[in-house]
Each structure stands twice: as C-alpha cells, then as structure tokens.
Amino acid sequence: MNSINSNAPFDVPSVVFSVENDFAFKNMAEDLASKFEGSLKIHSNTAGHHLPLSDDPAFTQIKNFIIN
C-alpha cells in the first residue's frame, strides 16, 4: 500500500474486487479503490480469497471488465 499511496491517484481502467469471506483484504478494498479514478468496485458475497467462480454473479462483471 505504501507504493500505491505514494503514486496515487491513477488514471487507468481498474477493477477492485472484494469478497465478504476474504478477511485479509475485505477491509482494504475501499481504500484501494479510492486510489484509482473511476474504478469499478465489485463485491462478492460467496467467493473466498480468489476470483469469483463461474456460478458467482460477480464472475460476469469481472469477465465484462476484461473483455471491454
């Protein structure tokens, strides 16, 4: 976070993905998202410390961000 804070704000397309079950990162997601201009914030209620699986509604949002 020190590197990110010292170089913020970033003006690049970004997505910040957080999950309810990731207790290591969940509380830092909002602060990280604030470092990027217009970041897309996606939250999952079911994933763990990994990207969403295909049955998670957040999966399509992540996929669409990558495709677009």
PLY file of the C-alpha trace (Angstrom):
ply
format ascii 1.0
element vertex 68
property float x
property float y
property float z
element edge 67
property int vertex1
property int vertex2
end_header
0.00 0.00 0.00
2.93 2.37 0.56
3.88 2.18 -3.14
0.28 2.68 -4.20
-0.26 5.61 -1.82
2.91 7.39 -2.91
1.97 7.17 -6.61
-1.80 7.72 -6.44
-4.08 8.77 -7.96
-4.00 6.50 -11.00
-5.94 7.33 -14.14
-6.17 3.85 -15.66
-9.10 1.47 -16.07
-9.24 -0.60 -12.90
-11.39 -3.03 -11.01
-11.18 -3.66 -7.30
-12.69 -6.99 -6.35
-13.54 -7.72 -2.74
-15.27 -10.62 -1.08
-17.17 -11.00 2.12
-15.14 -14.10 3.06
-11.67 -12.60 2.50
-10.86 -11.24 5.91
-7.30 -10.29 4.88
-8.34 -7.88 2.09
-12.04 -7.07 2.51
-11.49 -4.01 4.68
-8.75 -2.57 2.44
-10.74 -2.71 -0.80
-12.50 0.64 -0.43
-9.25 2.47 0.33
-7.55 0.82 -2.66
-10.44 1.73 -4.98
-10.16 5.37 -3.94
-6.63 5.47 -5.40
-7.95 4.92 -8.94
-10.02 7.42 -10.91
-13.40 5.83 -11.63
-12.50 2.31 -10.56
-15.14 -0.37 -10.86
-15.81 -1.87 -7.43
-17.15 -5.42 -7.48
-18.07 -7.29 -4.31
-18.93 -10.97 -3.91
-20.80 -12.46 -1.00
-19.68 -16.01 -1.79
-16.07 -16.11 -3.03
-13.05 -16.59 -0.79
-9.52 -15.28 -1.34
-9.77 -15.92 -5.09
-11.50 -14.57 -8.17
-15.18 -15.47 -8.46
-16.17 -18.86 -9.81
-18.50 -19.07 -12.81
-21.60 -19.51 -10.63
-20.91 -16.26 -8.74
-22.78 -13.20 -10.12
-19.52 -11.23 -9.83
-17.93 -13.56 -12.41
-19.79 -11.90 -15.30
-18.86 -8.44 -14.05
-15.16 -9.36 -13.91
-15.36 -11.03 -17.33
-17.04 -7.99 -18.87
-14.38 -5.68 -17.44
-11.62 -7.79 -19.01
-13.40 -8.10 -22.38
-14.20 -4.41 -22.65
0 1
1 2
2 3
3 4
4 5
5 6
6 7
7 8
8 9
9 10
10 11
11 12
12 13
13 14
14 15
15 16
16 17
17 18
18 19
19 20
20 21
21 22
22 23
23 24
24 25
25 26
26 27
27 28
28 29
29 30
30 31
31 32
32 33
33 34
34 35
35 36
36 37
37 38
38 39
39 40
40 41
41 42
42 43
43 44
44 45
45 46
46 47
47 48
48 49
49 50
50 51
51 52
52 53
53 54
54 55
55 56
56 57
57 58
58 59
59 60
60 61
61 62
62 63
63 64
64 65
65 66
66 67
